[in-house]
Amino acid sequence: MPLIYWLGGLFTALVAWFAKFFGKRLAIVLAMVTGYVGLTIAFALALKLIIVSILVVTPGGQWFLAGLGLLPGNITLCVGAFFAAKVAALVYSWKKEVMKLEAQIAAWM
């Protein structure tokens, strides 16, 4: 039984160390990704609102719908993949800049 207590204590200490070490960094990265995803969703909804408002205002709405019908059926997936790649590129460049700053701080100390 003491072995189980010892392993449990070791596991708890290991998890606490990982949480302390990666906690702030992970929280910042998650906040940035959440922000970018929120901005992407807001942008997509704004585009949808613009298209709907154009459709309501134009006298020949059926012509607008016919033009939208020329787009491929998976256009939402394509646009979503584009924005997902854009967000991934932003996160990558942000992470690269953070690593560069960390290297400069480490060299300075």
PyRosetta script that sets phi, psi and omega in degrees:
from pyrosetta import init, pose_from_sequence

init()
pose = pose_from_sequence("MPLIYWLGGLFTALVAWFAKFFGKRLAIVLAMVTGYVGLTIAFALALKLIIVSILVVTPGGQWFLAGLGLLPGNITLCVGAFFAAKVAALVYSWKKEVMKLEAQIAAWM")
pose.set_psi(1, -39.7)
pose.set_omega(1, 178.8)
pose.set_phi(2, -61.4)
pose.set_psi(2, -29.4)
pose.set_omega(2, 178.0)
pose.set_phi(3, -64.1)
pose.set_psi(3, -39.4)
pose.set_omega(3, 178.7)
pose.set_phi(4, -65.1)
pose.set_psi(4, -41.5)
pose.set_omega(4, 177.5)
pose.set_phi(5, -63.2)
pose.set_psi(5, -40.9)
pose.set_omega(5, -179.8)
pose.set_phi(6, -65.7)
pose.set_psi(6, -44.5)
pose.set_omega(6, 177.8)
pose.set_phi(7, -65.0)
pose.set_psi(7, -38.5)
pose.set_omega(7, 177.4)
pose.set_phi(8, -63.7)
pose.set_psi(8, -42.2)
pose.set_omega(8, 177.0)
pose.set_phi(9, -64.8)
pose.set_psi(9, -39.2)
pose.set_omega(9, 177.8)
pose.set_phi(10, -64.7)
pose.set_psi(10, -43.8)
pose.set_omega(10, 179.0)
pose.set_phi(11, -63.3)
pose.set_psi(11, -42.6)
pose.set_omega(11, 179.0)
pose.set_phi(12, -63.7)
pose.set_psi(12, -41.8)
pose.set_omega(12, 178.4)
pose.set_phi(13, -65.5)
pose.set_psi(13, -39.4)
pose.set_omega(13, 179.3)
pose.set_phi(14, -65.0)
pose.set_psi(14, -43.7)
pose.set_omega(14, 178.8)
pose.set_phi(15, -65.3)
pose.set_psi(15, -39.6)
pose.set_omega(15, 178.4)
pose.set_phi(16, -64.4)
pose.set_psi(16, -40.0)
pose.set_omega(16, 178.6)
pose.set_phi(17, -64.6)
pose.set_psi(17, -45.1)
pose.set_omega(17, 177.9)
pose.set_phi(18, -62.3)
pose.set_psi(18, -40.9)
pose.set_omega(18, 180.0)
pose.set_phi(19, -65.1)
pose.set_psi(19, -39.4)
pose.set_omega(19, 179.1)
pose.set_phi(20, -68.6)
pose.set_psi(20, -41.7)
pose.set_omega(20, -176.1)
pose.set_phi(21, -72.2)
pose.set_psi(21, -45.3)
pose.set_omega(21, -174.9)
pose.set_phi(22, -99.5)
pose.set_psi(22, -4.6)
pose.set_omega(22, -173.3)
pose.set_phi(23, -60.5)
pose.set_psi(23, -55.0)
pose.set_omega(23, -178.4)
pose.set_phi(24, -64.9)
pose.set_psi(24, -45.2)
pose.set_omega(24, -178.1)
pose.set_phi(25, -62.1)
pose.set_psi(25, -44.9)
pose.set_omega(25, 179.8)
pose.set_phi(26, -65.7)
pose.set_psi(26, -39.4)
pose.set_omega(26, 179.2)
pose.set_phi(27, -63.5)
pose.set_psi(27, -40.7)
pose.set_omega(27, 179.4)
pose.set_phi(28, -67.0)
pose.set_psi(28, -44.4)
pose.set_omega(28, 179.9)
pose.set_phi(29, -63.9)
pose.set_psi(29, -43.7)
pose.set_omega(29, 178.7)
pose.set_phi(30, -64.0)
pose.set_psi(30, -36.6)
pose.set_omega(30, 177.3)
pose.set_phi(31, -65.4)
pose.set_psi(31, -41.8)
pose.set_omega(31, 179.1)
pose.set_phi(32, -65.4)
pose.set_psi(32, -45.7)
pose.set_omega(32, -180.0)
pose.set_phi(33, -63.8)
pose.set_psi(33, -41.4)
pose.set_omega(33, 177.9)
pose.set_phi(34, -62.4)
pose.set_psi(34, -40.5)
pose.set_omega(34, 177.1)
pose.set_phi(35, -62.5)
pose.set_psi(35, -45.4)
pose.set_omega(35, 179.3)
pose.set_phi(36, -65.5)
pose.set_psi(36, -40.0)
pose.set_omega(36, 178.5)
pose.set_phi(37, -65.5)
pose.set_psi(37, -41.2)
pose.set_omega(37, 177.2)
pose.set_phi(38, -62.0)
pose.set_psi(38, -42.3)
pose.set_omega(38, 177.3)
pose.set_phi(39, -64.7)
pose.set_psi(39, -38.6)
pose.set_omega(39, 178.9)
pose.set_phi(40, -65.1)
pose.set_psi(40, -43.3)
pose.set_omega(40, 178.4)
pose.set_phi(41, -65.0)
pose.set_psi(41, -41.6)
pose.set_omega(41, 178.0)
pose.set_phi(42, -62.6)
pose.set_psi(42, -40.3)
pose.set_omega(42, 178.4)
pose.set_phi(43, -64.5)
pose.set_psi(43, -43.8)
pose.set_omega(43, 179.2)
pose.set_phi(44, -63.4)
pose.set_psi(44, -41.2)
pose.set_omega(44, 178.0)
pose.set_phi(45, -67.4)
pose.set_psi(45, -35.5)
pose.set_omega(45, 177.4)
pose.set_phi(46, -65.2)
pose.set_psi(46, -41.5)
pose.set_omega(46, 177.1)
pose.set_phi(47, -62.7)
pose.set_psi(47, -41.7)
pose.set_omega(47, 178.8)
pose.set_phi(48, -63.8)
pose.set_psi(48, -40.4)
pose.set_omega(48, 177.8)
pose.set_phi(49, -63.3)
pose.set_psi(49, -39.9)
pose.set_omega(49, 178.5)
pose.set_phi(50, -64.1)
pose.set_psi(50, -43.4)
pose.set_omega(50, -179.3)
pose.set_phi(51, -64.6)
pose.set_psi(51, -42.7)
pose.set_omega(51, 179.7)
pose.set_phi(52, -65.8)
pose.set_psi(52, -39.6)
pose.set_omega(52, 179.8)
pose.set_phi(53, -68.1)
pose.set_psi(53, -35.3)
pose.set_omega(53, 175.1)
pose.set_phi(54, -65.6)
pose.set_psi(54, -40.3)
pose.set_omega(54, -179.7)
pose.set_phi(55, -63.5)
pose.set_psi(55, -37.5)
pose.set_omega(55, -179.6)
pose.set_phi(56, -73.1)
pose.set_psi(56, -38.0)
pose.set_omega(56, -173.6)
pose.set_phi(57, -78.2)
pose.set_psi(57, -36.8)
pose.set_omega(57, -176.0)
pose.set_phi(58, -67.8)
pose.set_psi(58, 138.5)
pose.set_omega(58, -179.3)
pose.set_phi(59, -69.1)
pose.set_psi(59, -33.8)
pose.set_omega(59, 179.6)
pose.set_phi(60, -105.1)
pose.set_psi(60, 69.6)
pose.set_omega(60, -176.9)
pose.set_phi(61, -60.9)
pose.set_psi(61, -28.5)
pose.set_omega(61, -179.9)
pose.set_phi(62, -66.9)
pose.set_psi(62, -29.6)
pose.set_omega(62, 177.2)
pose.set_phi(63, -69.5)
pose.set_psi(63, -37.7)
pose.set_omega(63, 176.4)
pose.set_phi(64, -64.3)
pose.set_psi(64, -42.6)
pose.set_omega(64, 177.7)
pose.set_phi(65, -65.1)
pose.set_psi(65, -35.2)
pose.set_omega(65, 177.1)
pose.set_phi(66, -65.2)
pose.set_psi(66, -38.0)
pose.set_omega(66, 176.6)
pose.set_phi(67, -66.0)
pose.set_psi(67, -39.7)
pose.set_omega(67, 176.0)
pose.set_phi(68, -66.7)
pose.set_psi(68, -27.8)
pose.set_omega(68, 178.2)
pose.set_phi(69, -67.3)
pose.set_psi(69, -18.9)
pose.set_omega(69, 178.1)
pose.set_phi(70, -76.3)
pose.set_psi(70, -15.6)
pose.set_omega(70, 177.2)
pose.set_phi(71, -73.9)
pose.set_psi(71, 152.0)
pose.set_omega(71, 179.0)
pose.set_phi(72, -65.2)
pose.set_psi(72, 157.7)
pose.set_omega(72, -177.0)
pose.set_phi(73, -67.1)
pose.set_psi(73, -24.2)
pose.set_omega(73, -178.0)
pose.set_phi(74, -100.9)
pose.set_psi(74, 30.6)
pose.set_omega(74, -177.1)
pose.set_phi(75, -63.7)
pose.set_psi(75, -34.0)
pose.set_omega(75, 179.1)
pose.set_phi(76, -66.7)
pose.set_psi(76, -38.0)
pose.set_omega(76, 176.7)
pose.set_phi(77, -66.9)
pose.set_psi(77, -39.2)
pose.set_omega(77, 179.4)
pose.set_phi(78, -65.6)
pose.set_psi(78, -45.2)
pose.set_omega(78, 179.3)
pose.set_phi(79, -66.3)
pose.set_psi(79, -39.8)
pose.set_omega(79, 177.2)
pose.set_phi(80, -62.5)
pose.set_psi(80, -41.5)
pose.set_omega(80, 177.7)
pose.set_phi(81, -65.8)
pose.set_psi(81, -37.5)
pose.set_omega(81, 178.1)
pose.set_phi(82, -62.2)
pose.set_psi(82, -48.4)
pose.set_omega(82, -178.9)
pose.set_phi(83, -69.1)
pose.set_psi(83, -33.7)
pose.set_omega(83, 176.0)
pose.set_phi(84, -64.2)
pose.set_psi(84, -41.0)
pose.set_omega(84, 177.0)
pose.set_phi(85, -66.0)
pose.set_psi(85, -36.9)
pose.set_omega(85, 177.9)
pose.set_phi(86, -64.4)
pose.set_psi(86, -43.7)
pose.set_omega(86, 178.3)
pose.set_phi(87, -64.8)
pose.set_psi(87, -41.7)
pose.set_omega(87, 178.1)
pose.set_phi(88, -62.5)
pose.set_psi(88, -39.2)
pose.set_omega(88, 178.0)
pose.set_phi(89, -66.3)
pose.set_psi(89, -38.8)
pose.set_omega(89, 177.5)
pose.set_phi(90, -65.3)
pose.set_psi(90, -42.5)
pose.set_omega(90, 178.4)
pose.set_phi(91, -64.7)
pose.set_psi(91, -40.6)
pose.set_omega(91, 179.1)
pose.set_phi(92, -63.2)
pose.set_psi(92, -46.3)
pose.set_omega(92, -179.2)
pose.set_phi(93, -67.1)
pose.set_psi(93, -36.0)
pose.set_omega(93, 177.1)
pose.set_phi(94, -64.7)
pose.set_psi(94, -43.8)
pose.set_omega(94, 179.6)
pose.set_phi(95, -64.6)
pose.set_psi(95, -37.9)
pose.set_omega(95, 178.6)
pose.set_phi(96, -64.2)
pose.set_psi(96, -41.0)
pose.set_omega(96, 177.8)
pose.set_phi(97, -66.9)
pose.set_psi(97, -38.9)
pose.set_omega(97, 177.8)
pose.set_phi(98, -63.8)
pose.set_psi(98, -42.0)
pose.set_omega(98, 178.6)
pose.set_phi(99, -64.5)
pose.set_psi(99, -37.5)
pose.set_omega(99, 178.3)
pose.set_phi(100, -65.4)
pose.set_psi(100, -42.1)
pose.set_omega(100, 177.7)
pose.set_phi(101, -65.8)
pose.set_psi(101, -38.8)
pose.set_omega(101, 177.6)
pose.set_phi(102, -63.8)
pose.set_psi(102, -39.4)
pose.set_omega(102, 177.8)
pose.set_phi(103, -65.2)
pose.set_psi(103, -39.3)
pose.set_omega(103, 177.9)
pose.set_phi(104, -66.3)
pose.set_psi(104, -39.6)
pose.set_omega(104, 178.7)
pose.set_phi(105, -67.3)
pose.set_psi(105, -40.4)
pose.set_omega(105, 178.9)
pose.set_phi(106, -65.5)
pose.set_psi(106, -37.4)
pose.set_omega(106, 178.5)
pose.set_phi(107, -70.4)
pose.set_psi(107, -31.0)
pose.set_omega(107, -179.1)
pose.set_phi(108, -73.1)
pose.set_psi(108, -34.2)
pose.set_omega(108, -178.3)
pose.set_phi(109, -82.4)
pose.dump_pdb("model.pdb")
